[in-house]
């Protein structure tokens, strides 16, 4: 299907897009857009405990009581004043109270409204190890041995040799080439508290001389401190489950060891599952070919580690004689998890978009528009941007040119290449799995592989272009009237006005930064030519609970739009990658 117009469906979605998702309440007006559940996973997720069943992301409004509606009465005449500073801005007030802030040359308008809180929690993910690593063509220091999970972060492999870790399609391998040496593969996300996690793995040999074990580790601090649910495979073929903690290399059993089976041959897949809620830890394990037991084998309480990484640990006991023994991991799955302090941004700023750039002249027509916006809870720029975070339910257009297409809902970043890295290239129309004809007549077809995905610039175009009506170009465009395809071109030619830019050494101070602004980064200096090349774009959201300026963007490691710090902080302050590499701030 070719789409040449969006306005019909925008009218339908404007009143409904944020009523279904993420706890945000908008106009109660009916609209021909229907919410549908995302496609079911081929692997049934276990029943979640209440503490792990909360929405992965949310936008919440404070109750709209009399205090809110009492402030909606505007004076018969609004006052418009030009503020000092660059870019030029016009502040519109009623009785001394700001009701709008317009930027000369830009279409976005900042308005006060009901206070909202935007928050995000860790998304579920499954790593089926569909990749090939390490890449022998790379220098040794640049090689990844387990690579990056599809949305859960990158793997860290420790001890004793890098060559003990590798991946072939469908299997992550830990080779036990020496005895009495733990090998740890953990995901670089140390903020996980409550979780429901499982793994499936097998040994390729029954050990001789002494036992081998594989464990699902959680609350992991380092190689000397963690919790783990461990399966011990003995020389006689028996399999025992132990739940233990290691503190400064001292191991304490948290539950009595239980023998689960005897006479188990090599190559038998075993699943370990752990559910942690607060200080309560439950664990079970079973032959993967069998039905999961309904009861937990171990149910204990311990408060030693409040948060930490999750991962795997493999060990050949001292005296194992038939090395190497290989642990073959076919699945690592987090069905639910909470971060210790999920990122949250709370403010009362709402961002609307004018049909044309503001030319600095306050007119009766503009006043009518602002009066209509003032106090409205219809979805704005930020509500639309949040509708692609983890857990956002699918919204399918019920009428108009996008009828039957998903236009809102949790997005990924891109599909995986043979090394397990995500391809760029998912534009807004590819998320909808449809073709698009641009104003210049250029047609770009759909990509079934990219359906449901948005790369960083595709995400920006989906929000500002498709949903908010800013014209878009098929590719590069130097007119300044259309939103280009790539972030490097957005930095130079996006419609609107530049707010600030790096001096070539330091990131811009961006003193006039406001929610809705595009933040553009030179995050990878390796792609620079004679001049720095912008290679990432996001949408500024606002200060978080710690006062850090936080933004939304679609990223590879997290697999989609995020405001979180997995794989690098989504903040403009401090010494992180994005704080150091902020290049340009632009206002649409």
C-alpha positions in Angstrom: 0.0 0.0 0.0 1.3 3.5 -0.8 0.4 6.3 1.6 0.5 9.8 0.3 -1.4 11.6 3.2 -1.5 11.2 6.9 -3.9 13.9 8.0 -7.0 11.8 7.9 -5.6 9.3 10.3 -4.0 12.0 12.5 -7.4 13.4 13.1 -8.6 10.0 14.3 -5.5 9.3 16.4 -5.2 12.7 18.0 -7.9 12.1 20.5 -7.1 8.4 21.2 -3.4 7.7 20.8 -2.5 8.2 24.4 -5.7 6.9 26.0 -4.8 3.3 25.4 -1.1 3.5 26.3 1.1 4.0 29.2 -1.4 5.4 31.7 -1.8 8.8 30.0 -5.3 10.0 29.8 -6.4 12.3 26.9 -9.7 13.5 25.5 -12.5 11.1 26.0 -13.7 11.6 22.4 -14.2 8.4 20.5 -11.9 7.8 17.5 -11.7 5.1 14.9 -8.4 3.7 16.2 -8.2 0.4 18.0 -5.7 -0.9 20.4 -4.5 -4.4 19.7 -2.2 -6.7 21.8 1.3 -7.3 20.4 1.9 -10.6 18.7 2.3 -13.4 21.1 5.8 -14.8 21.8 6.4 -18.3 20.5 7.6 -19.2 24.0 4.9 -18.9 26.7 6.0 -16.5 29.4 5.5 -17.8 33.0 2.9 -16.3 35.2 4.3 -13.1 36.6 4.1 -12.1 40.3 2.3 -8.9 41.1 5.5 -6.9 41.7 6.8 -7.9 38.2 3.6 -7.3 36.3 3.7 -3.5 36.3 3.9 -1.7 32.9 7.4 -1.6 31.6 6.9 2.1 30.8 4.3 4.6 31.8 3.1 8.2 31.4 0.9 9.1 34.4 -1.1 12.3 35.1 -1.9 13.7 38.5 -5.7 13.7 39.2 -7.3 16.5 37.4 -9.0 18.2 40.3 -10.5 21.7 40.8 -7.0 23.3 41.1 -6.3 22.3 37.5 -9.5 23.4 36.0 -9.7 26.6 38.1 -6.5 27.7 36.4 -7.9 27.4 32.9 -9.7 30.7 32.8 -7.8 33.0 30.5 -8.0 36.8 30.4 -10.0 38.3 27.6 -6.7 39.6 26.2 -3.4 37.7 26.2 -0.1 39.6 26.4 2.8 38.7 24.0 6.3 39.8 24.9 9.6 39.0 23.2 12.2 37.6 25.6 15.9 38.4 25.5 18.3 35.8 24.2 19.0 33.7 21.1 17.0 32.2 19.5 14.3 34.9 19.9 11.2 33.7 21.8 7.8 35.2 22.4 6.2 34.6 25.8 2.4 34.7 26.0 0.9 35.4 29.4 -2.6 35.8 31.0 -2.7 37.8 34.2 1.1 37.4 34.6 0.9 33.6 34.1 2.7 32.0 31.1 0.3 30.2 28.8 2.6 29.6 25.8 6.3 30.0 24.7 6.9 30.3 21.0 10.2 30.4 19.2 10.7 32.6 16.2 11.3 30.3 13.2 10.0 27.2 14.9 6.7 25.3 14.9 7.0 23.8 18.4 5.2 25.6 21.2 5.8 25.0 24.9 2.7 25.2 27.1 1.9 24.5 30.7 -0.4 21.7 31.5 -1.2 18.9 34.0 1.9 17.5 35.6 3.0 14.2 34.0 5.6 11.6 35.0 7.4 9.6 32.3 9.1 6.5 33.4 10.7 3.4 31.9 11.6 0.0 33.3 13.6 -2.9 32.0 12.0 -4.7 29.0 11.8 -8.5 28.8 14.1 -10.1 26.2 15.3 -13.5 25.0 18.8 -14.3 23.7 18.7 -17.3 21.4 22.4 -16.7 20.4 21.6 -16.3 16.7 25.0 -15.0 15.8 28.6 -16.0 15.1 31.4 -14.7 17.4 34.2 -13.9 17.7 34.9 -12.3 14.4 38.5 -13.5 13.5 38.9 -10.7 11.0 39.0 -8.2 13.8 42.1 -7.4 15.9 42.1 -9.5 19.1 41.5 -6.4 21.3 38.4 -5.5 19.3 36.7 -8.9 19.3 33.4 -9.6 21.1 33.1 -13.2 22.4 29.4 -13.4 23.3 28.4 -10.0 21.8 25.2 -8.3 22.6 21.9 -9.8 23.6 18.8 -8.7 21.6 17.7 -6.0 24.0 19.1 -7.0 27.3 22.6 -5.4 27.0 26.0 -6.6 26.0 27.7 -9.7 27.5 30.8 -9.6 29.6 32.9 -12.8 29.6 35.4 -13.2 32.4 37.9 -15.9 33.2 40.3 -17.4 32.6 40.8 -17.0 28.8 38.8 -15.1 26.2 39.1 -18.1 23.8 36.9 -20.1 26.2 33.8 -18.1 25.0 32.2 -18.2 21.5 28.9 -18.2 19.8 27.6 -20.3 16.8 24.1 -19.8 15.5 21.8 -21.0 18.3 24.4 -21.7 20.9 26.5 -19.7 23.3 29.5 -21.8 24.3 31.6 -21.8 27.4 34.6 -24.2 27.2 35.8 -25.6 30.5 39.4 -26.1 29.4 40.9 -26.0 32.9 39.5 -27.2 36.2 38.9 -25.1 39.4 38.4 -21.9 37.5 35.0 -20.2 37.3 33.8 -18.7 34.0 31.3 -15.9 34.2 29.1 -14.5 31.3 27.0 -11.6 32.6 25.0 -8.9 31.1 26.3 -5.3 31.7 23.3 -4.1 33.6 24.0 -3.9 37.3 20.7 -2.1 38.3 18.4 -5.2 38.2 16.5 -6.0 41.5 13.3 -8.1 41.1 13.3 -10.4 38.1 12.0 -13.6 36.5 14.8 -15.2 34.5 15.6 -18.6 33.0 18.3 -20.3 31.0 18.5 -23.5 28.9 21.9 -25.3 28.6 23.6 -28.7 28.4 27.0 -30.2 28.8 28.5 -32.1 25.9 30.0 -34.7 28.3 29.3 -36.4 31.5 32.2 -35.3 33.6 34.9 -37.7 34.8 37.0 -37.4 38.0 34.7 -34.8 39.5 31.5 -32.7 38.8 30.8 -29.8 36.5 28.2 -27.2 37.1 26.3 -24.5 35.4 24.5 -21.7 37.3 22.1 -18.9 36.7 23.6 -16.0 38.5 21.8 -12.9 39.7 22.5 -10.0 42.1 26.0 -10.4 40.5 28.4 -7.8 41.8 31.7 -9.3 40.5 33.3 -12.7 40.2 33.6 -12.9 44.0 30.1 -11.8 45.0 26.7 -13.0 43.7 23.7 -15.2 44.1 23.2 -18.3 42.0 21.0 -21.2 41.3 23.4 -24.0 40.4 23.0 -27.3 38.7 25.8 -29.8 39.6 26.3 -32.6 37.1 28.1 -35.5 38.7 30.3 -38.3 37.3 27.4 -40.8 37.8 25.0 -38.7 35.8 23.0 -37.3 38.6 21.9 -33.6 38.6 21.6 -31.6 41.8 20.1 -28.1 42.4 21.7 -25.8 44.9 20.8 -22.2 45.7 23.7 -20.3 47.2 25.4 -17.0 47.6 29.1 -16.1 47.3 30.4 -13.2 49.4 34.1 -12.3 49.1 34.7 -15.9 47.8 32.9 -17.6 50.7 30.0 -19.7 49.5 26.9 -20.2 51.7 24.1 -22.6 50.9 20.8 -20.9 51.1 18.8 -24.1 50.7 19.4 -27.8 51.0 20.8 -29.4 47.8 18.1 -31.5 46.0 18.9 -34.3 43.5 16.6 -33.8 40.5 17.5 -36.8 38.4 20.0 -39.7 38.0 21.6 -41.3 35.0 21.3 -38.2 32.9 23.2 -38.6 29.6 25.4 -35.9 28.0 23.7 -33.5 25.8 20.5 -33.2 27.9 19.1 -29.7 28.1 18.3 -28.4 31.5 16.3 -25.3 32.4 17.0 -23.2 35.5 14.5 -20.6 36.5 14.8 -18.0 39.3 12.2 -15.5 40.5 13.3 -12.8 42.9 11.0 -10.4 44.6 12.6 -8.2 47.2 14.4 -10.5 49.6 12.5 -13.6 48.5 14.3 -16.0 46.1 12.6 -18.9 44.5 14.3 -21.4 42.1 13.5 -24.5 40.2 15.2 -26.6 37.4 14.0 -29.4 35.1 14.8 -31.3 31.9 13.9 -28.9 29.2 12.0 -31.5 27.3 9.7 -32.1 30.2 6.9 -29.9 31.5 7.9 -27.1 33.9 7.2 -28.2 37.5 4.4 -26.1 39.1 6.2 -26.0 42.5 9.4 -24.2 43.3 12.2 -26.4 44.5 13.7 -23.7 46.7 12.0 -20.8 48.4 14.4 -18.7 50.6 14.9 -15.2 51.9 18.2 -13.3 51.8 19.0 -9.6 51.6 22.7 -9.6 50.9 22.6 -8.1 47.4 20.0 -5.6 46.6 20.7 -5.3 42.9 23.2 -6.6 40.4 23.7 -8.2 37.0 22.2 -11.5 35.7 24.1 -14.1 33.8 25.7 -17.5 33.8 28.5 -19.2 35.6 30.2 -22.5 34.6 32.8 -24.5 36.6 34.7 -27.8 36.3 35.5 -28.9 39.9 39.1 -29.5 40.8 40.0 -33.0 39.7 37.8 -33.2 36.6 39.8 -35.3 34.1 38.0 -35.3 30.8 38.4 -31.6 29.9 37.5 -29.8 27.8 33.9 -30.0 28.7 31.7 -27.5 26.9 28.6 -25.8 28.3 26.2 -25.2 25.4 23.6 -22.5 26.1 20.6 -22.3 23.8 18.5 -19.7 25.6 18.8 -16.9 28.2 15.4 -15.3 28.9 14.3 -12.5 31.2 10.5 -12.5 31.3 10.3 -9.6 33.7 12.7 -7.4 35.6 12.7 -4.2 37.6 15.5 -1.6 37.8 16.4 -0.4 41.3 15.6 3.2 40.2 13.8 3.3 36.9 14.5 6.7 35.1 11.6 9.1 35.6 10.9 12.6 34.4 8.2 14.7 36.0 7.1 18.2 34.8 4.1 20.1 33.5 5.5 21.0 30.0 3.5 20.1 27.0 4.8 20.4 23.4 2.4 21.3 20.5 3.2 21.9 16.9 2.0 24.8 14.7 1.0 24.2 11.1 3.7 26.8 10.0 6.8 28.2 11.7 6.1 31.2 14.0 7.3 34.4 12.3 7.4 36.5 15.4 4.0 38.1 14.9 1.3 37.4 17.4 -2.0 37.3 15.6 -5.6 36.7 16.4 -5.4 33.3 14.6 -2.5 32.3 16.8 -4.3 33.4 19.9 -7.3 31.2 19.0 -4.9 28.3 18.5 -3.2 28.8 21.9 -6.5 29.2 23.7 -7.6 25.9 22.2 -4.4 24.2 23.4 -4.3 25.6 26.9 -5.2 23.0 29.5 -5.7 20.3 26.8 -4.6 16.7 27.6 -4.8 15.5 24.0 -1.6 13.7 23.0 1.3 16.0 22.3 4.9 15.5 21.0 6.0 13.9 24.3 3.0 11.6 24.6 3.6 10.3 21.0 7.3 9.8 21.7 6.6 7.8 24.8 4.2 5.5 22.8 7.1 3.6 21.4 8.8 2.7 24.7 8.9 -0.8 26.1 5.4 -2.1 27.0 3.5 0.4 24.9 0.5 -1.5 23.5 -0.1 -1.5 19.7 -2.5 1.0 18.3 -3.8 0.2 14.8 -5.3 3.0 12.6 -9.0 2.3 12.3 -9.7 4.6 9.3 -7.9 6.7 6.8 -4.9 5.9 4.5 -3.2 3.9 7.3 -6.2 1.8 8.0 -5.2 -1.5 9.5 -1.6 -0.5 10.0 0.1 -0.3 13.4 1.0 3.3 14.0 1.9 3.3 17.7 3.2 0.7 20.1 6.5 -0.7 21.4 9.2 -0.5 18.8 12.5 -2.3 18.2 15.5 -0.8 16.5 16.3 -3.2 13.7 16.9 -6.8 12.8 20.1 -8.6 13.5 23.1 -9.1 11.3 25.2 -12.4 11.4 27.3 -11.0 14.2 24.3 -10.2 16.3 24.4 -6.4 15.8 21.3 -4.5 14.7 21.0 -3.0 11.3 20.2 0.6 10.9 17.6 1.7 8.3 14.2 1.3 9.9 12.3 4.5 8.9 8.8 5.4 10.1 6.9 3.8 7.2 8.9 0.5 7.6 7.7 0.4 11.2 4.2 0.3 9.7 5.3 -2.2 7.0 4.1 0.0 4.2 5.5 2.0 1.3 5.5 5.7 1.3 5.4 8.3 -1.5 7.2 11.6 -0.5 6.2 15.1 -1.7 8.8 15.0 -4.5 7.3 11.8 -5.9 10.1 9.5 -4.5 8.6 6.2 -3.5 10.2 4.0 -0.8 8.9 0.5 -0.4 8.2 -1.4 2.8 10.7 -3.8 4.5 9.1 -6.8 6.1 12.3 -7.4 8.1 12.0 -3.9 9.6 8.3 -4.0 10.5 7.9 -2.8 14.1 11.4 -1.2 14.1 12.6 2.4 14.2 16.2 3.6 14.0 17.1 6.9 15.7 16.1 9.2 12.9 13.2 7.0 11.9 11.9 7.4 15.4 12.2 11.2 15.2 10.4 11.2 11.8 7.7 8.9 13.1 6.9 11.3 16.0 7.4 14.7 14.3 6.7 13.7 10.7 4.1 11.1 10.6 2.2 11.9 13.8 2.7 15.7 14.1 2.7 16.6 10.4 6.2 18.1 9.8 7.0 17.5 6.1 9.6 14.8 5.4 12.1 14.2 2.7 12.9 10.8 1.2 16.6 11.3 1.9 19.0 14.3 2.2 17.3 17.6 1.8 18.9 21.1 2.1 15.7 23.2 1.8 15.2 23.5 5.6 11.5 22.8 5.0 11.5 19.0 5.2 12.8 16.6 7.9 15.7 14.7 6.3 16.1 10.9 6.6 19.5 10.9 8.4 20.6 12.5 11.7 23.6 14.1 10.0 21.4 16.0 7.7 18.9 16.9 10.4 21.7 18.7 12.2 22.2 21.0 9.3 18.8 21.2 7.5 15.9 20.1 9.7 13.0 22.6 9.7 13.1 25.1 12.5 15.8 26.9 14.3 19.2 25.9 15.8 19.3 26.4 19.6 23.0 25.7 20.2 26.0 23.8 18.8 29.4 22.6 20.0 32.4 24.9 19.7 34.3 21.9 18.3 35.7 20.9 21.7 33.0 21.1 24.3 29.3 20.1 24.1 27.0 23.0 23.9 25.6 24.4 27.2 22.2 24.6 25.6 20.9 27.1 28.1 17.6 27.5 26.2 17.0 23.7 25.9 13.4 22.8 26.3 11.3 19.6 26.0 10.7 18.5 22.4 14.0 19.8 21.1 16.1 17.5 18.9 19.4 16.6 20.5 22.0 15.4 18.0 25.3 13.7 18.8 28.6 12.8 17.3 28.6 9.5 19.3 31.0 7.6 17.0 34.1 9.6 16.1 35.2 6.7 13.9 32.8 7.9 11.1 34.1 11.4 11.1 35.5 12.9 7.9 37.3 16.3 7.7 34.5 17.5 10.0 32.6 15.9 12.8 29.7 13.8 11.6 26.4 13.7 13.6 25.3 10.1 13.9 22.5 10.0 16.5 19.4 12.0 17.3 16.9 12.0 20.1 14.1 14.1 21.6 14.8 16.0 24.8 12.3 15.0 27.5 13.3 17.0 30.6 15.1 16.8 33.9 14.8 13.5 35.8 14.5 13.0 39.6 18.2 13.7 40.0 18.1 16.9 37.9 19.9 15.3 34.9 18.6 16.3 31.5 17.2 13.2 30.0 16.3 12.4 26.4 14.4 9.8 24.3 16.1 8.0 21.4 16.1 4.7 19.6 19.2 2.7 20.3 20.7 -0.6 19.2 21.7 -2.0 22.6 18.3 -1.4 24.1 16.6 -2.5 20.9 14.4 0.5 20.4 13.3 3.8 21.8 14.4 4.4 25.4 15.0 7.0 28.1 17.1 4.6 30.1 20.8 4.2 30.8 21.3 0.6 29.5 24.4 0.7 27.2 25.1 4.4 28.1 23.2 7.1 30.0 20.4 8.9 28.1 21.4 12.1 29.8 23.2 15.3 28.7 25.1 15.8 32.0 28.2 14.2 33.3 30.9 12.3 31.5 28.9 9.6 29.6 29.0 9.1 25.9 26.0 11.2 25.1 26.9 14.0 27.5 30.4 14.3 26.0 29.3 14.0 22.4 26.3 16.3 22.2 26.8 18.3 19.0 23.7 20.3 18.1 20.4 21.2 19.7 17.6 22.0 17.2 14.0 23.1 17.7 11.5 21.9 15.1 
